[in-house]
Structures are given as structure tokens and as C-alpha cells.
Amino acid sequence: MKAVVMAGGEGTRLRPMTANQPKPLLPVVNRPIMEHVLRLLKRHGLTETVVTVQFLAALIRNYFGDGEELGMSLSYATEEVPLGTAGSVKNAQDALRDDRFLVISGDALTDIDLTDMVRFHKENGALVTIGLKRVPNPLEFGIIIVDEAGRIQRFLEKPTWGQVFSDTVNTGIYVMEPEILDHVPAGEVVDWSSDVFPRLLAEGAPLYGYVADCYWEDVGTHESYLKAQADMLSGKVDVEMDGFEVSPGVWIAEGAEVDSDAILKGPLYIGDYAKVEAGVELREFTVLGSNVVVKEGAFLHRAVVHDNVFIGPSANLRGCVVGKNTDVMAGARIEEGAVIGDECVIESEAYVSNGVKVYPFKTIEAGAVVNTSVIWESRGQRHLFGPRGVSGLVNVEITPELAVRLASAYATTLKKGATVVTGRDASRAARTLKRAVISALTASAINVQDLQACALPLVRFETAREDAGGGIYIRTTPGDPQGVDILFLDADGADLSSSAQRKLERVFGRQEFRRAFPGEIAQLGYPARTLETYTRDLLSRVDQRGVREAGLKIVLDCAGGTASLVLPALLGMMGVDVLTMNNRLDEANPTETLAERMRDLQRLGELVSSSRAAFGARFDPVGERLSLVNENGELIDDERALLVFLDLVAAESHGGRVALPVTTTRVAEQVCRFHGVQVEWISTSQDALTKAAAAPGVVFAGDGRGGFVFPEFSNTVDGIAGFVRLVGLVARTRLTLSQIDARIPEAHLLRRSVPTPWAAKGGVMRRVVEAAGDRTIDTTDGVRVVEGDGRWVLVLPDPAEALTHLWAEAGDHDAAQALLEEWAGVVERAVS
């Protein structure tokens, strides 16, 4: 006896879950609904099965194949157009031969006793036996009345409440004799319940109803989909579940990794190779698919999460469904009845309201509050580039596949045969992604000079020196060991300009990548003596007068990063007495959290003080930025360090210009004016800093975040060059850093960030300009409003996050605080 599984429906009521996959493939406790149906058939000896398919038929065929993995024999009958429930079985007639057969839906969850139903059919000599089930709400089903012997007396398809005359409904499970197909015309749209059965009943044919005492749920709505998951976890349906029941109702599949500090309140299911971190709380009826990652602090209750989903820290999911390959970022909240389609991104702090449907391939921006379904809108993805290049979580947002596409797009913007310099920090993730990048570049006819693990300034230096077409550096995101940044450089070793970024984004978006012919595959080389050349050029271009005579003692912290590869050769040639910390590559900890940074800076300060050193310096893990500690072991914060550097450079140059971002305290103007140096105010972008440093007459540039530029050596931020320059300046000035700091006026500059949805940013800036009235406005970057007494506030939208930043400066802290509160109120009112 054969079975026919009906798997051709579109499942329109279940969209967006069925927007790009057929309903029978929707997972119920980590197995497609149809797989549960096939396993039921096999349990009752029905191993030869014909599957009728129409909507996205290839996906079903590809998933189940010939049924060998299930121990069954599957064949497929494909409908070119929908033919109805009876028409689709007629379409499969050739595969059924002339034997009795069973018809069952591929998208309903049930444990009906098929063996007993077939027995009932045989004993009654029925032409058709219909599986029946008593349900509390029969409105969505066909109602059937049977007599005491089980013979069908009456049909009614999908009644209104006024038409309800029974609670016994048609389950769509039939046992049929082969001659039933003689009553179905070929190639026409025909339904069993509305066309064939009523006609046969009128003719007196032996139609019987088998009232089953079983579980049956037609998974046709989002509510029934969640109910099916809960019922299966509660043991209400007799089906197999993979994995192990580690405690009552808590099922964990093979390879899953659950931290002992996670809170699990069953019944719930954790799929194979899922990872649940400490501090996560999983509550009743939660289902995690395969390879799902749930980060610390997340909360899930009655949430169904499909395969390969990332749930960020402190995310909150209740009564919702999240489609496969979706990323739910930190602090996002998804409420009851919401459904997120496949391959979506719910960015940090986003709020998806009750009942909202987000269709596949959409991005909900950070901080957005979504109250209506997102169906036809464009993806709404923010710009590819952020302030740190292309950034994201390793193997969640930044995967090897994405790295290949990015590198291919970058290569396409360059001429064939050009050279690109590559490098990375000490992390394994960066090493893996760099290999993917190199493969894509060489496959696109771009030669690669790989510096392997090295400091970022070396890649910038080698790119500019070798007349390369550009460079790529991959590093761990500062402060986030799970993030990674891919930095794209231009021919001068600087970050790509905004126009070059847009060009790369256009190529990336179109996916129109250039590929080399076999004879054009480019070469991979490893340049020799780059470190020696960098060191020699640095010391020859940066003024080192008086360093050896000063006999300075300095404490250096390499932060376990790539600066440690440069310093041994450099320090030996400088002639200074140096004590080093963390002077090694730390592959396990390629970045530092704020707490770790402050801890190490405190230790650095203690060593400086106890060793009577002139000062201490700490590099970031890629050698790009510098933090300073004075001779007393006291940390000089980044903004103050910029003023110290500025004072030293200005005092020695007695002329020229310095380039500073508009977010810098105006105390800088006082320092420069005292030494006869002019300030050029620029925007906060790295591109603007680089361009300004390259202009004639500029002697120094800094970004206020530990980044310093010395144009005599390079136009890009370089922490190693900054250290060498500082040593020379301190040696010649004969003053300590605390003395220099003490002669600089105190600054009262405060900062605040206000959450701002992307769609509101333009309106915020308009309101700021309106609120400024007749006060002086500077639009170098954002809007800076200057009061008549010199107080000022800067309102600047964040280019990568749903935030608006404010800076306020005044003559004292209280005045600055009052100014900041006033303008933060303007921004908040514009957002609300």
C-alpha cells in the first residue's frame, strides 16, 4: 500500500515564514513538519510514498531526496499549476498503480493511528475513509456528520458559526480505493471535500468517517504553529525528538553547548550545535534550531528560533518566531505574535511590536520602534562602511563569504595587475578572514604583498612606499573580542575616502565582480625587510636631536599586540632606556575591554612611578593609537594628551598650522595662539584628518582619541611614530609631562549621546538649526551653535548608529552641563 503526501500548498497565512520556503519545510521542534509526517507513515509500514509538489517544489525535493535517509522510497509528482486536493492526487495516478492508497497532508502535525484507520476502512468495505477529529473551533475546517456505524451523512466546508452543526472535522487524511480516481477529471482543478465527496455521497457511495482519538493540528496560522511546538514539547503528540532529556522537559540535542549558569525552565528544546551562554534565561516552550547562538543576558519565552540565528546580549524574545540566518542584535526586543523572516537583521535596541511581520532580507535599524509590518520596503541596510571600516561580529555579520565578496568588490575598483598590501592583528579570526581576502584578490588579477601579522602603521607605510593600489588590514574590533573590522586603504595608505567607499559599495551591491582568466591569476608575495625600512625611515624623518643625551627612561605597554613586533629594533636604534610590558603577541586576547585597558594603564602608572621613568606609553593592539601616563604615574586622558602633544609641537615649531576635529576643546586655540600656530578645524572623519595633514604648512594633526599624525613622516595616524616624536620633544623641552599639562588651561567639555532613529536624524538637525535662531552656526561637521559669550554646543549625527552626539563647552563645568542639558532637550523633543 502506498501513501500520497500533499506538499504543494503555499501556506499564505503563514507568511513571512513561507515567503521563501514551502509550508511543509517549516520546522516543528527542529524537524520539518513533513518529516514528522513521513516518520509517522514509516512507523505504520507505509514506506513507499508519492509526494505531490508545486510551490517551491525544488526545495522539497532537495531536502528529502529519494527518502533513503529516512528508510523510505520517495517519488514526486509535480504540478505545473495548482490542481486542488483531488487534482493533485489524480496527477500522481501513474505512480499509485491500481492499489489502495492513503492520502495525508504534509503540513499537519498528527500521531493518528494509520494502521487502525486502514483496518476500519477494510472492515467497512469503504470506497473512501476520511480521518475525522473533534475540535473546539471548527470554523476553518470541513464539518462532517457520521452515523453510529461511521458512515458519512453530511458535509459542509468551512462554515460560519450559524452553520456549525458538529465539531467533527475533516483532517485531510484519507484511505482510498483506486477507483476513486475515476471520479476525478485529469488536468482540472478539483477538490475532494467540495467537489468529489458531496457528489459521491449523493450517489450513495460507501463513504466512511474514522473518528480518531489522536493529536492533530493543522499548522495553518502563526498561532497554530506556536501551539504545535508547545504541544510537542509538552508530550501531547507522540512523535520522536532528537537529543537527550537532561531534566524533565528540557531537551538538548547532540553537540549543543549550554553554560551551567544559563537558566532553563522547560519544556524547551535546544538544537544541535547551538550555544547558550551564561546568564541566558530560556523559558517554557522555547525552541532553538541548529547552530543558534544565544549571548549572555538574553531572555526567550515561547520563542521559536530557526537554524543559524544569532541572538545578541540582553535581547528579549517573547512568543515570536525568528527565521533562519537572522541576526538579532544586542538589546533588541521582539514581542508576542511577531514573525521575523529569514536572513533579516534586527539591529541593537530595535523594538518589534506585537503581531508585526518582517519579511525576509530586511534590516530593522538600531533603536527603531516597528509597529507595522515590513513587507515591500527595501532592505533598508545602512552604509556598508562605518567609522572603523566594515565591521561586525565574527562569523555572524562578518563571515569568510562576506570577506570574499568585499575583497572582490575592492579588486574590481582597481586595475588588473595592481598590488594590494595586506596585514592583520594577532587574532585567529583576522588570520582566517585575511586568507579569504587574499584568495579573492588574486582571483581578480590583483597581486598581493602580505605582511602577515603586523602593526597597522606598517601596512599604511608599505602601501604608500611601494606605490601599491591600496591595502587591506583586518583587526579585532577595539573593545569587542567577538567583532572584527576590515579596513580598506587607498594608494597613500589612508582610509578610503567617502567617494571611494561609495564606489566600492556600488560594486558590492551589484555583485558585479571581475574575475581573472586562468593566465591572469595574480601572485602572492611576502615582502622582505619591511620592518627595517619602516624603522630606518621613521628615525631619519622624525627629529631625534637630544634623545641620547637626555638619558630618558620610559615604560612601554604593547598590549599584547603587533606593536611588539616593531619595538625591539626601533628602541635599540633610539638609545633610550625602556621597560616593556605585554611585549608579545596575545592570540587569545587580541583586543581589550575598557576595564582591561584601565587595569593595564593603572599598572603602567605604578611601574612608571616606581621606576622613576620620564613617562609611560601604551599602544593599542595594532600600534595605531597611544595612551600616555605622566612621570607621577597619572593617566593623561586622550583629550588632554592631544593638548599636551599640541603644546609641545607648537612650542617647537613656532608657526604653521595644526588640524583638529571640531569636537576638540577650544583650549587648543589658546595653546596654539600662544605659540604663534594656527588651528584648522576639520570634520571628525579619518579621511578629513588625512587630507588636512597632507596640506602644505600642517605640522601636526590629532583626533582626540589617541590618534596622532606627524606629516614629516606620514599623513596617517601612527602610534609608533607618535611615540618616537614624543620622545624627541620631551628630551629637548626639559620639562615633564605633568609640568606641560599644568601650564595648559583646564577644559570643560562634556559629551552626551541621544538615541535617534535613522528616519528622524534629518528632522533633528533641522530643529537644531531652527532653535539656534540668530546665533552663530558652524556646519563644518554637524551643527555647532556658538553663544555670544563663547560657549558652544555641537550636534552631530552618528554615521553608523542610531544616535545623535552632543558636545558642549563653557567656562566652567556647571555652565557646560546646563548648555548640554538644554540642547539634549532640543534633540529629544525632535525625536519624540
N, C-alpha and C positions, 0 to 999 in steps of 0.2 A: 504494500500500500504506500502510495506517495503522498507527499504534502505539498501544498502551494502556499508560499508566504507572500502576502501582499505588501510590497515595499515601494510602491510608485507614487505615494502621496507627497504633496509639497509641504504640508504642515504649516499653512499660512498663519494660523492662530498662534503658533509658537515662535514667530519671528520676533527678534532678530536671530534667535538660536538657529533657525532653519534658513536664514538668508543665504548661506553659502555651504550648507550641508543638508542632506536629506534627513527627514524626521527619524527614520529607523536607526540612524547612526548616533542619535543623541545618547550620551552616556547616562545610565542609571546605576549609581554606585560603581562607577568606573568601568562599566561594560555597556556597549551599545544596547539599546532596547531589543533590537533584532537578535543580538547574540543570546540574550536571555530566552527569546522565543525559540531559537534553534536548539538551544540546550534542552528546553522542555520537550521539543519533538524527539530529540535523540533519546531522552530518558524513557520515552514511551515507544521506542523502537522505530520511529519514523525517520530513517537516516537518508532516504532519497527524497530530495526536495527541489522544487522548481520555485525560483524567486522571480516575481513579476516586478519589473523596474521601469521607471520613466523619468522622474525628476532627478537630475544629477546621478544618473544610473552608473556612470563610470566609478564614482566614489564607492558605491556599494560593492560593485564587482571587484574593485581593487582591494577593498578591506577584507572581504570574506573569501575571495578566490574560488577555488573548487570545493572548499569545505574540508579539505584534508586535515587542517589543524584542529578542527572540531570533531574529527572522526565521522564526517558525513560526506555525502556526494551532492554537490550543489550544481544546478544549471540555471540559466537565466532566460527569461522571456521578456524582451524589450518592447515597449510600446512607443511608437513614434509620436503619438498624441494620446492624451488620457482617454481610456475606453470605458471607465466605470468599473465597479467591483466585479460585475459578471463579464463584461467585455474583456477585461484583462485576463481572467481565467480562460475564457474562450481562446484568447491569443496564445495561451500556453498549452492548448489541447494536444498538439503533436507530442509533447514531452510526457503526457499523462497516460498514454496508451488507452486501453479500454478497461481500466480497473477503477475500483472505488478509490476516492481520494479525500484528503482533508484540506480545508482552506482555513488559514489563520492570518490575522493581521500581524505585520512586522513591527507595529508601533504601539502595541498594548502590552502591559505587564500583567502576567497571569501565571497561576500554577494549577490550572484546571486539569482534572484527571482525564486525559485524552483516551486512555485505554478503556475507561468505564464508559465514556461517551460513544466510542466505536461499538462497544458491546450493546449499549442501548439501541443504537442505530440498527444493528443486525437483528436484534430480537424483535423489533417492531416492523421490520421489512420496509423501512422508510426510503423514500426517494432522496429526501434531504432531512438531516437532523441539524437543528440550529442550537448552538450553545446559548443558554439564557442565564441571566444573573439578576437578582433583585438588588435595586439600588435606591438610595433615598431621594435622588433628584433625577427623574427620567427624561427631563426636557430635551436633552441633547442627543437622545438615543431613540431607536425604533422600539415601540412598545409591542409586546406580543402576548396574546391570551391563549392558554392551552387548557385542555380538559384534563380530567383525572388520569387518563391514560397517557397524557403527554402530547396528544395530537393538537396541532395548532388550529385555533378557531378564528383569530382575527389579527391583523397587522395595522399599525399606524406609525408612520415615520415622523420623528421629531415633533411631537405635539406641543400645543400650548397647555398651560395649566387647566384651562377649561376643557381640554380634550383628554386629559390624563384619565385613563381607566384602569391602569395597572402599574406596578412598579417593577415588572419583569421585562427586561430589555434584551435586545439582540447584541451579543458580544462580537459578532462578526466571525465567529468560529463555526465552521460547517463541516459535517461529514456528508459526502455526496456520492451518488451513483453516477457512472459515466454518462448515462443517457440524459442527465440534466442539461448537458451542453447542447443537446439537440434543440433546446428551447431558447438558445442564445444565438442571435444572428452574428455572423463574423464581421469584424471591422466596424461595428457600430458602438456607440456609447450606450451601455446597458448596465443597470444596477440590479443586484439581487433583490433588495428589500422593496424598492419602489416599482420595479418592472416585472421581474420573473416570478417572485414568490406570490404576490397577490393574484397573478393570472393562474398559476398552478393551483392555488387554494380554491379559486372559483371553479376550476375544473375537477376538483375533488382528489387531487394527487395526494399521496401519503406524506404530508409534511409534519415532522415532529419537533418538539422543543425539549431539549435536555436542560433541566434547571439544575445548575451546578452549585454545589456548596464549596466555593473556592474563592480565592482572591482574584480580582480582575479590575484593572484601572486603565481606562482609555486615556493615554497620555496626550491629550489634545490641547491643553491650555497650560499656561505657566503655573497656575495653582495646582493642577493635577500632576505636573512634572515634579514640583517640590513634594507633593503628597506621596508620590511613588517612591521617592528617595527615602522619606521618613518612614513609610510603611515597611520598606525593605530592611532598613536599619532596625526597626522595632520587631522584626521577625514575623510580621503579619503575612508575608508571602514566602512560600517555600522555594527559594532559589539558592544557588551556590554563590558564595562570596569568596574572592581571593583573599589570602592573608591569614592573620592569626588574631584571635580574640584575646588580647592581652589582659583585659579586665572586662567585666560584664558590659557588653555593648560597645566596647572600644576595639575597633578592628584596624590593624596596621599591616599593610602589605609588605612584600619582600623588598628589602633594600631601603625602606624608609628610615629616616634618621630623626628621632624625636628627642629633644633635650629633656633631661629629667626634671628641669624646672618649668617645663610647659604645663599648663593646666588643661586637662582633658576631662570633659563631662559628657559621657556618652548618653545615647548611642551616637556614634560618629564613625567615619571611615577615613583613613589616611592612605593614599595610593602609593604604588611602588616608587621608590627613589625620591619620594617627597622629603622635604627638610623643614622641620618645625623647630624654631629657635627658643631659647629660654625667654620666659616672660610672656609667651603667646598664650592666649586663652581660646580654646576651641570648645564651643558649647554644643548642646543637643542638635542632632540631625545635620551636622556639618559634614560635607563630603569634599575631600581634596583629591584631585586627579593625580596622574603620574607626573613626577618631576616638578611638582609645585613647591615653591619656596615661600615660607611664611616667616617674616622677620620679627624681631623682638618687639613685644608690646602690642602686637596686632590682636584684634578681637573678632571672632567669627561665630555667629549663631544662626543656625538653619541656612547656612550659605552653601551653595553648590558651586564648586570651583573646578573647571575643566583642566585638561592637561597643560603643562608648561606655563603655568601662570605664576607671576611674581607678586607677592603681597608685601608691601613695604612696611617699615616700622610704624607702629601705632595706627595702622589702618583699621577701619571699623566696618564690618560687613554683616548685615542682618537680613535674613530672609530673601536673599538675592541670588542671581545666577551670573557667573563670570565665565565668558567663553575662553577657549584655548588661546595660548600665546599672547595673553593680555598682561599688561603691567599695571598694577595698582600701587601708586607710589605712596611715600610716607604721609601719614595723617589723612589720607583720603577717606571719605565716608560714603558708603553705598547703602541705601535704605531698603525697606520692605518692598518686595514686588518689582524691584528694578532688575533689568536684564542688560548685561553688557555683552556685546557680540565679540566674535573672535578678533584677535590682533588689534585690540584697542589699547590706548594709553590713558589712564586716569591719573593725571598729574597730582603732585603733592597738594594736600589740603583742599582738593576739589570735593564738592558735595553733590551727590546724585540722589535726587529726591525719590519718594515713594512712586513706584509704578513707571518710572522713566525707562524708556528703551533706547539704548545706544547701539546703533547698527555697526557692523564690522568695519575695521580700518579707520576708526575715528579717534581723535585725540580730544580729551576734555582738559582744558588748560588749568594750570595751577590756580587754586583759590576760587575757581568758578563755582557758582551755585546753579545747578541744572534742574529746572522744574518741568521742562517739556522734552519730549523725545528728540533725539538727534538722529535724523534719518537721511535727509538729502543733502545736508550741509557738506562742504568739502572737509577734508581731513582736519583742517584747522591746525596743522602742525606748526609749531613755532620755528624760527630760523634754525637751520642746521648748526650754525656756529653760535657759541656763547662766548663769554669773556675768557674762557680757557680753551679755545679751540672747539673741537667736537667732543662733548663729554657725556658720560653716562655710566650706569652700573655695568660691571664686567659680566659678560655672558647673559645679561638681561637686556640692556639697551645697546651696549657696545659688544657685538659678537664678532668672531672671525669673518663671518659672512659680510657683515656691515663694513668691516675694515677693508675687505677686498673691494667692495663697491666704492667706498670712499677713495681708496688709492687709485682705482681705475678711473674715477671721475677726475681726480687730480692729474693723472698721467695724460688724460685726454686734453687737458688745458695746456699741456706743454708740447713742444715739438718732438717728433720722433728723434731718438738718439741723444736727447738731453740727459743730464745727470742729476740725480736727486741724492742728497746725503741723508742717511737715516741714523737714528740713535734711540736709546731708551734708558729708563731708570733701572734700578736693580730688581724690579718685581718680575715674577713669573708671568703674570698676566701681560705685562708690556712685552716681554720676550715672545710670547705666543702670538700676540697681535702684530708685532713687527714682522714676524715671518710671513704672516698673511699679506701684509702690506708689500713686502719685497717681492713676493710671487706675483702680485697684481701689477706692480710697476714694470718688472722685467717682461711680463707677458704683454705689456702695452708698449714695448720698444723704448723703455726708459732705463738707462744704466743706473746702477745703484752703487754708491760708496757707503758701506755700512761701518759706523764707528762702534757698533755693539753697545755695551753698557758704558755710558759716558755722561759727563755733565752737559746740561743743555747749552751753556755758552760755547762749548766746543763744536756742537753741531751748527750753531749760528756762525761761528768763526770759519769753520771749514766750508760751509755753503758759500759764504761771501768770498773766501780766498780762492776757491777752486773754480770760480765762475760757473757754478752749478745753476741749474734751472730752478732749484728750490730745495727744500728739506722737509723731513717729517720726523717729529720726535714724539715718543709715546711714554707717558708717565702716569703714575698713580695720582688720582685727584688729591690735591692738598687737603689734609684733614679727613679724608674718607678712604679707608683702605679697600673698600669694595667698589670704588669708582675708578675710572680711567679717563685721561684726556689724550686726544690725538691732536697735536699742534702741527699745522701746515705753515711752512715758511716760504718767503719769496726768494728771489735770487740774491738778495742782500742779507739773508739770514733773519729778517724781521718777520713778524706775524703777517699773514696775508692781509692786504687792505680790504676794506669793505667791498669794493668793486670786484676784487679777485675772489672774495668769498662768495659773492652772489653768482659769479660766473661758474664757480665750482658747484654751487647748489643747483644751478640750472641744469648742468650736465648730469649731476647725480639724480635729480628729479626725473629727467627724461630717460635715464638709464641708457644713454647712447654712448657706450664706451668704445674706445678704439682698441682694437686687438692687432697684435703684430703677426705678420706671416712667419712661417717656421724659420726662415733665414734671418728674420729681424729680431728674434728673441734677444733681449739685451743681456748685458753682463752684470755680474755681482762681484764687487771688489772690496777689499779691506785696506784702506789707505794706511801707509806706514808713517810713523814719526809725526802724526798729527799733534799729539800731546807736546812733544818737544817744540814743534813750530809755534804752537799756541803760547807756550810758556816764554819762549825767546822773544816773540813779537810783543807780548804783554809787557815784559820787563824793559824792552827797548823803547816802547812808546809812552809808558806811564812814568812820570818823574819819580826817580828813586834817590834823588840827592839827599844826603844826610842820614839815610837809613842805617847804614853800617856804623856810623859814628855815634848815633843815638843809643845804641845798645838796648833796644826795646825788648821787653819780654811780653809775649802775647799768649792768650789761651784761645784755642780754636775748637769749635764743636762742628764736626762734619755731618752730624745727624744720621749716621749710618748710610749716607747717600753717596752719589757719584762724585762729589767734590773731593772725596778721599782719594780718588784716582789721580787727581791733578796736583794736590798739595805737596806730596813728598819732593817731587822735582822742583816745584816752584819755591818752596821755603828754603831749600838748600842753596838756591841761587840768590835769595834775597838777603841772607845774612842776618836773620833775626832769631831770637831765642823763643821757641814755640813749644807749648804744651798742648797736645791734641786730645780730644775726646771723641768717642764713637767714630774712630778713623778706620772704618771698614765698610764693606757693602753688606747691608742687612736685607737679605732677600725676603725674609719672613715679615718684616715691618717696613715696607717701602715708603710709608708716609707717617705722619704724626698727627695725633689729635691735638686739640688746643690744650688739654690737660697735660699731655705728654710734653708738648713744647714748653709750657710754663715750668714743668718739673725740671726739664733739662736746662732751661735758662737759669733757674734758681741754683742748680748745681754748678753751672758755668760761673755764675756770680760768686759762689763760695770759693771756687778754685782761683778766680781772678784775685779776690781779696786776700786769700791765704798765701798766694804765691807772689803777691806784690807786683802783679803784671800791670802794664800800661792800660790795657783794656782787653775785653773778650769779644769774640765774634762768633756767631752761629749761622751756618749756611742752611738753606732749606735743602731737602733731599736731592734736588737736581742742580744745586750750585747756582741758582739764578738770583736768589734774594738773600739778604743779610740782616741779622738782628745784632744789636750792639749792647754790651754791658760796660759801664764805666769802671775806672780803677778802684772804686769802692765796692764793686760787685753789684751795683744797682742797674736794673734793666732800663734802657732808654727806649721808650715805645717808638713805634715805626714813624709816627708823625713828627715826634721830637727828633728822632735820628735824622730825618730829612733836613730839619733846620740846622742841626749840628754840622752835617756834611755841607750844607749850603753856606754856612758861615765860614768854614774852613776854605772852601773853594773860592768864595767871593773875596775873602781876605787876601788870598794869594794871587788872584788874577787881576784885581783892581780894575775890572772892566769886562765888557762882553755882556752876554745875555744868558739867562737860565730859563729853562722851560719847565713849568709846573702845571699840574691839572687844577681846574677851577675849584676843586674840593679842598685845596690846601689852605691852611690858615693864612690870613693877610699879614701876620707877623713876618712872613717870608719877605714881604715888600720892605719892611723896616730893616731887616738884616741886609738885604741887597742894597738898599738906598745908602746905608752907612758905608758900604764898601764901593760905591760907585758902579754897581751892577744893575742891569735892568731885568725885570721879570716879564716873560711872555706867558700869558695864561692860555692854556690849551684844554681840549676836551679830555675826558677820562680814558679814552680808548688807548690801547697799546700802540695801535697804528699811528695815532696822532703824536704820541710821545716819540716814536722812532723818527717820524718825519721832521718833527721840531728839532730833535738832536742833530739831524743831518744838515740843518740850515747853517750857513756861514755865521760865525760870531758866537755860536752857542757853546758855552764851556761846561755846562752841566745840565742834567735833567733827572728828575725823580718822580715816582708815582705815589709816595707816601705810604707804600705798603712793603717797604724793604727793597724796592727795586731802584737801582741807580744806574745812570748812563753817563759814560765819560767819552765824549766824541773823539778825543785824541786816539782812542783805541777802537771803539766800536759804537755804532748808533743804536745798539740794542741793550736791554737790561742784562747786566752781567755781575753776579755777586762776587765772583773771584776777582774781576777787575776792580770792583768797588773796594774789596779788602786791600788789594795792592795799593790803590790810590790813597786809602785812608792811612795806611802805614807811613807813606811818604809825607802826607800832610801833618800827621801827628809828630813825626820825627822833626820836621822843620819848624813847627809852631812853638814847640817847647811848652805847650800848655796841655793839661789833662782834659779828658772829655768832660768831666764834671765842671771844670772851670769854663770851658767853652759853652756848655749848656747853661751855666749860671748867668752868663752875660747876655743871653737871648731872652727877650721879654716873654712872659707867660702868655700862652694862648688859651682862649675859652671858646673852643669849637666843639659843638655837640652834634650828634647824629641820631636819626631815627628812621625806621622803615615802616611803611604803612601798606598792608595788603591791598592790592588793586587789581581787579580782573582786567585782562588784556583789553576787552572791549571798552573799558572805562578810562583807559590811560589818556586818550586824546581829550576827553571831556575834562579830566583832572587838570591838564596843562592849560586848557582854555580858561578854566575857573581861576587858576593861579594868576594868569595874565590879567584877567578882569579884576581880581582882588588887589593887584598891585597898584591899580589906579595910575596916578601921575608920578609914582616913584621910579627911580632909575632901574632899568631892566637890562641884564646882560644875558644873551642867548648863545654864548659860546658852546655850552653843553647844558641842556635842560633850561630852566629859567632861574636866574639869580636876581633877587629883588634886593636893592640896596636902599636902606633908610637914610634920611638926611644926616644922622649923626654917625654914619659909618657902619652901623650894624647891618648884617646881611643874612639872607637865607637863600639856599639853593634847593630847588625842587627838581629831581632828576628821575625819570622812569628807568627801571632796571631793564636792560636789553634782553635778558634771558629768563627772568622770573616775573611772576605776577605781583610785583612790588613797586612802590614809589619811595625813593630815598630822599631824605631831607638833611641838610647841614645848616646849622645856624651858628653865627659867631657874633660876640658882643664884647664889651669891655670887662665884664665880669660874668661869673657862672650863672647867677640868678637871671641876669638880663638875657643871656643866651638861651636859658631854659624857657623863659617866658616867650621869646621870639619863636622858639621851636614849637611850643605848645600852640601858639596862635596859628602858625601855618600848617601844622599837622591837622588842626581842626578844619582848615580850608580844604585840605585833601580828603579827609574823612567825609565831609559833607558832600563833596563832589562824587565820591564813590557810592554813598548811600542813596 
